[in-house]
Every structure is written in structure tokens, then in C-alpha cells.
């Protein structure tokens, strides 16, 4: 019987872990808080302690890791992961020093793309572009069955493509990045501007009632016919479709997957994104590409991390 794999998805708040079989099925899963103290010094040791308390090391084939930031998937070196404090960390080597097992690491968005392609909406296509719409906007790229890192680990970072040169200030230090509009943070920013413009609106009433506005509020009010919120959804979808169309001309994927919390706004939102994509994309690119929702949710990362191990040890491909 084939040994299972440990799949790990390191996030800014939690580290998700799972025991995955060689067909990508989850045997068990659990999570721990992400310990960001001292620039994330204890994250890897905390992960290994958790694995050791849940699984017998002798039964494991290898460990796959998806982590935020700019990563070389060949070496498992993390150039920088700002939200957990890492800079120039040899992630694979450090985990190997604890475990003695084969360890492979890659960017979390790319790993999620692998997971979706293995067991989700990708259906094992050779060329895929997966977007994650959450607090930011992430992108994972698969070309000819393999992750595309680029020269220094930044390929697929669609959230930091410029859509408005004089736009909002982004966390990266530049202005007008896609994620200043199309992320959960960006949509809330749009809502707050509309509240300021019309303080007697239903949107403003919701803000006063709750003391804050979330994307869930925006989606709910849009479904209830509140025009300002419908406008936010439509504008966000249009900007996303525009950006995806430009990326697709370069990548020429056969599938584009939309995942993450914001994507849970429903089929109407995905349809708006697709309509904008079809409108802006080069016709031949559009004709060869299917756009759809991602399927695996929070499990995509741990499943994709397991596929990293299968890919490297068993030469498995799509």
C-alpha cells in the first residue's frame, strides 16, 4: 500500500495540514495558529510538532508545502513572505532537517492551482490560470502541467498588475493594483466611498447598524436590489474580467478558475466576470478557454501540496 503524504497550507492566520492519499483524497486534516512571533521563526518547528503528534513519521511518503510570498519551487527557497515575516528562508531544507523526509514547497496560489487541477474544477488540464479572491488577489499558473514560477518567483501575481496608474495605494507600495479594487478589501473600500456619497442609503444604514461593512453585506444587499451594491459587484467584475483577459492573452490557458472568499458571491458574479472577460479578450484566446468557479475551497492548498510530492517523487503530471 502506498504511503500517504502530508499536505501543508501556510496562511497568515492558520496553518492547515492534511494526510492525503496518492489519489488526492483527504484521510484526515487539522490546523494550528500561525505563530508570527520573531518574524515567523517558530512556524516550521510548530508545524513539525503538530505533524509528529498526529502522524507516525515512518508512515509518510513526503511533505508538500504551500506558503505565501515569492518562492522558488525547485529549491523551496522563500525569497520573501511579508505577511508572516519571512525573508530568505530555505523552507524545504528546514522542514527536511526536522522530518528527515522529502520536502517540496511552492507559492500557495500555485499550490492551490495544483490542487484544483488534480481534484477540482481543473480536471487535469495542461494549461490553467487560477485566481484567488480574498483579502488580496492571488494567481497560480500551470503551463504544460508544471507550476510557472518565473525568474524569481513572481509569476502569476495578477493582484499586483496595474489597472489604474493613479489609483488607490496598495500594500505593495504602488498605486492602482488590481487588488485595490477586486479584493474583499477593495470592495469594502468602494462601499465606504458610496456611503460617504449617500449617507442616507440602505448601504449606509447597514453600516451604522453593524459598525462595519463586509463583502457579505455587499453581496446580500446587491441580491436584494440595492443599486449601489449591484454597481460595486458589476464594477469589480468588469475590472477583473479586463485583467484576466490581458493575462490570458499572454498565458493562453484552456481553463481559468475563480476561487477564494469573494468568489462565493455566487454564479451571477462569476457570470459578470466571464462576460467582461469575453468582451475584452482576444477572440481566439476566448474561444480556447473555459472560465468557471473553483471547487475545493480551503482544501485546495493541502491537496495541491500533496500533488507537489507526487510530482517530484513519482514524476506525476497532468
C-alpha angles and dihedrals in degrees: 000000000000117000115244125241133235111233117195130192112190113203134174092256107023140016111224118205134183142179105230129188123225091266093056098257118143112240095179138340139193140161143217132198116270107248104215095172116130093012093306095304094149100042097097095043090048090052092051092048089053093048091048091053093050106036138033105244091217091065096056126096096198147312128260122193134194113194135173122256138035111331137173102224092198095061101019090235116154110213093187138341105180099185093059097034100248125146124170097351121164092218100174093046093048093050090046090054089059099039107029086218132118107273129192127182137186141161112299095236091052091047091050088051089054090051094050090047093050102043107001142051095321093074091203098297119171098228120038140157117200124190126198116203111197135110083332134010116259131184134201124194129201117188120184089346097307135098114260110222099166124211097315108007102279103106113128097024092139091155088072098049110116115248098162115025092200095037134116121322111260128212088248089067096251130101132245101017117165092248092060085070109022104042126085087259091051094049091050089050089054090050093051090052091052091049089053090050093048112022092175096057126115088249090056090049090054089050092052091046096051101026089233143041126235134186087253089061091048093050093046094049091046090054088050091056101258101156098208090057093044087053091053091051093047094047093047091049091049093052090046093049090049093051094044090050091054092048091047092056088060099038100034094204123185090216135031117193125197116204141152133079097301091054088065087077084101143249093304090062093046089049091053090051091049093048090053091046092052090047095052103032126095104262097239091049090049093047092055096047137079120202119201145145121279114248113202102063114190092355094067093085099053092042092049091048089055090051089056088063093046090048094051101037102033098028087237117173141170 
